[in-house]
Amino acid sequence: MTANHKPNNPQYTDQNPSVELSVTVKDTLDDKSVLDTSVLAIPPIGRVQTLDAFDWKRTINDTYFDLDVSFRQPNKFSGFLQHSKLLDIGVSRYYANTVHYDRGVQSSDYTDDSILITFPITGDVHFAQKGRQLTSKPGQFFIELSNLPYEFYHLHEASLYVIKVPLALLTAQIRTIERQFARSLSIDEGAGRLLVFQMRQILEFMQSHQLDDLEIKILEQQLLNLIVLTLSAPKEVMMSNTSSIQSVHLKRIEHYVYLNLENPALTPKKVAAACHISVRYLHKLFADLPYSFSEWVKELRLKQANHILKSKSYVTIEEVAHKVGYGDQSYFSRIYK
């Protein structure tokens, strides 16, 4: 059964084409406890229609993206997934016993550039990406990058909320995402708790109501606002002096490089000296990011070149190349392609 399959449940209604369901879930939570994440556990498996290992693999790949799914005991596996798609953002409610996921290296033409934000509700989840490893528990969340390989598993039963968000909607938060992916962050207070509540409400509301385009757009904007607030100041970042200091240095480096993109000699040594840090420390700051310093500068230059080309504020391609620090027009043209 895929995420679009209608379960054999008399409570299911097929009035809203924008909602995709693997199963229906009857929620019995009391209104007075909606912000207590400890009571947001997904109902026991006996109260819902479940998927076997074969259908689970297909449903997971249809809902998120291609993953290699394996099971400790395939014949005994059971799980369910409730998924609602707004305009661009997807929200899921997930329950499964022991399962393991691998995300492989993506081809050069991969276009689904997005993140998953995962909130364990019951059970511990283990995650590893680009040398970082974490165990995320209820009351925490973590970010998965879709374009990098990763490993994700839980050794026991686990229930989760998951949001899939295109990176294009989070342009202003890209630096925070790149610094904080694969780190266990807290939702003990503030926007994080409200985000969990909002996910639950969206899943319930879209299951039982037929929404028009304007209503879906409003729901997505509200959800996006909470996502931005949650990513803007995760608790661990605010409480960590080391993270704060590194963030200040990275912002200073970013500011200097932006102002000097025309300079072809933006070497680590030059940038480090201008920002009053050592070259070794500069490379250390980038060690936790998905790219090296040189790769980052190259990406900034190409993005600026793309902006200039679209604005048509240039005379020749050679002029564009010089504006972003490339003296060799043929080399610039080759890497821009």
Summary of the structure (lengths in Angstrom):
residues: 337
radius of gyration: 22.5
end to end distance: 41.2
largest distance: 68.5
contacts: 1000
relative contact order: 0.10
helix: 44%
strand: 20%
